[in-house]
Amino acid sequence: MKKQLLLLVVLCLTAVQAWGQTVVASGTCGAEGDGSNLTWTLTDGGTLTISGEGAMENYYYYYDIQGGRTDAPWFDLRENVKTVIMESHVTSIGNYAYYQCDSLVSVSIPNTVTNIGNSAFSDCRLIVEITMPQGVKNIGEFAFAGCFSLANVSLPSSVVSIGKAAFRNCRLTSISIPDGVTSIEDDTFRSSSLTSIIIPNSVTSIGQCAFYCCPLPSIVIPEGVTTIKESAFEYCFSLTSVTIPNSMADLKDYAFFGCEGLETMTVHAITPPNSSLYAFGGVDRNISLYVPAESVEAYRAASVWNEFNHIYPIEGSGIAMPSLQESITVQDGEVHINMAGIDAVQVYDLQGHQVLRTTERHFALPQGIYIIKVGDEAIPLIP
C-alpha cells in the first residue's frame, strides 16, 4: 500500500512539472470575513486561478501609510501573469484586480460574475479579446482603459452601466451598447478605434469626450438622447454625417468641434436645440443641414444654427428637396455641391467628353464651360 501511495505521489509531481503547473505563490483575495471565501494560486507557467465563492476584495494602486499595502496580493508578480482563470461561483472582479498585468493575454470570466470593478484590467496591454458572459451588470470606471490591443468585446444584454473611461484607448472597432444602459459616461470610448457603434433608445445622455477622436464615419444619435456633453465627438475627423433626434435639447461646448470632414447633418428636433457657440467649431458652414420642413425658418433664425449657409427640409416632409442648380456654389474656381446621397459627380466638356468623375463634393475645375451631372440631373456650369 505504501509503495502504491509513493508511486502515486511521484506520478502526480511528474505530471505537475510536465504541465508547467507548479504553484509558486498563493493566498486569499476574498471580500468576506477574513477574505478566505476566495483563494488564489499562481503557477510557474503564468496561470493565476481564483477559486471559491463570493466577491473579490477591492484593491488600489497606492500604499496607504496607515493601512499598509492596498494593491492586489499578486501585484508584485504581475509581470508573470499570462492567463487568468476565475472559477465558477466567483461573483465580482475587484477594483485594480489585474491592473498593469502587462503579460496577460487570456481571461476566463464565469457567468456568476455580475460586477467588474474600477480599473480591473486597466493597462493590460496584450489582451486582444474579452468574452463577457451573460450576467455581468456593471462595468466599472477605467475597467479596460489602456488595453491598447483590445479589439473585440461583446457586451451582454445584462449590462446596465458602463463607467467613465471604461474602454478609453482601446483598439475596439465596433460595439453595440445593450438596451439597459441609460447613459454613455465621460471618456467611455475616448481615442478608441471605433468605426461602428449602435446606441439604444434607452440612452438619454452622451458624456464629455465620450467618443473623442474616434474614427467614426457616421453617427446616429437615437431618440431619447437629450444632451450631448462637452467634446463628446471632438476631433472625430472621419465623421461625414450626423443624425440628431427630435429629443435633443442641448449641444454643449465643443460637442462636434474639429469634425472637419462633416458633410451632412440631419436634425429631427422641431425646436432648434440649444447649441454652444463652439459646438461646431471648425465645421464647414457650407455643409447640408436638413431639418423638419416646418422648422426651416426657425433654424435660419436660431443662434449658431443660423451660421449654416444651406438649410433644407428633410426629404418626405412635404417640401421638395433642393435642385442641383440650387445646391451648387462656385468660388475661386472651386465647386461645392451641397446635396445628400451623392454617389458620383460627372463633369463633361461641351463636346461631351468626360473630364472628371468623383465622389467628392468639393473639387476644382479650370476656367471654362462644363456640363455637370449628378444622378439624373444635369446643368451647365461656369467655374
Secondary structure, DSSP 8 states (H G I E B T S, - for coil): -HHHHHHHHHHHHHHHHHTT--EEEEEE-BSSTTTTTEEEEEETTSEEEEEESB-B----SSEETTTEE-S-TTGGGGGG--EEEE-TTB-EE-TTTTTT-TT--EEE--TT--EE-TTSSTT-TT--EEE--TT--EE-TTTTTT-TT--EEE--TT--EE-TTTTTT----EEE--TT--EE-TTTTTT---SEEE--TT--EE-TTTTTT---SEEE--TT--EE-TTTTTT-TT--EEEE-TT--EE-TTTTTT-TT--EEEE--SS--EE-TTTTTT--TTSEEEE-GGGHHHHHHSTTGGG-SEEEE-TTSSS----HHHHEEEETTEEEE--SS---EEEE-TTS-EEEEES-SEEE--SS-EEEEETTEEEEE--
